[in-house]
Amino acid sequence: MVNNGHLDNLKKSPYSMEWWDSKWELDYMNELESDKDDGADTIKWTKNHGLQIKYFNSDNKFKTYKPDFLVEKIDGSIELVEMKGTHLLKNPDTQKKIEFAKKWCEARKIKYRIISKYQ
C-alpha cells in the first residue's frame, strides 16, 4: 500500500497539487475539497503553508513543528489542523508540540484542531 503521493486538480487549494503523507491525510484532503462535511464550510486549504511553530520538547531541546493543514472557513476563521494517531497523543513530545501550538494559535486568534484516530 502506498503511504504518500499527491492529489491533483484542486479547487480549494491555492496550488494545483498537494502532497499527502498517509491515506488518512488523503481522505481528509478529499473531504476538504468536497462540499460535504468539513469541505462544506471550507474556502481554502493547504499543506504547503510554510508555518513553523518553535517549541521545546520533553528533553528541553529546541524544535520546529509544521502543522499538517492550514484551513480557511467560510466565516473567515482559520484553523491549523494536525492529524495524529491516538496512540501518539500521550507521547511527551507530542504533548509539548500540542501545548506550544495551542499557545501560538491563541495569540493569533486561530483555532488549533487535532483530528485523531487509531492508526
Secondary structure as GFF3:
##gff-version 3
##sequence-region A 1 119
A	DSSP	beta_strand	5	8	.	.	.	ID=ss1
A	DSSP	beta_strand	17	20	.	.	.	ID=ss2
A	DSSP	alpha_helix	23	33	.	.	.	ID=ss3
A	DSSP	three_ten_helix	37	41	.	.	.	ID=ss4
A	DSSP	beta_strand	42	46	.	.	.	ID=ss5
A	DSSP	beta_strand	53	56	.	.	.	ID=ss6
A	DSSP	beta_strand	62	65	.	.	.	ID=ss7
A	DSSP	beta_strand	69	73	.	.	.	ID=ss8
A	DSSP	beta_strand	78	85	.	.	.	ID=ss9
A	DSSP	three_ten_helix	86	88	.	.	.	ID=ss10
A	DSSP	alpha_helix	92	107	.	.	.	ID=ss11
A	DSSP	beta_strand	111	117	.	.	.	ID=ss12
###
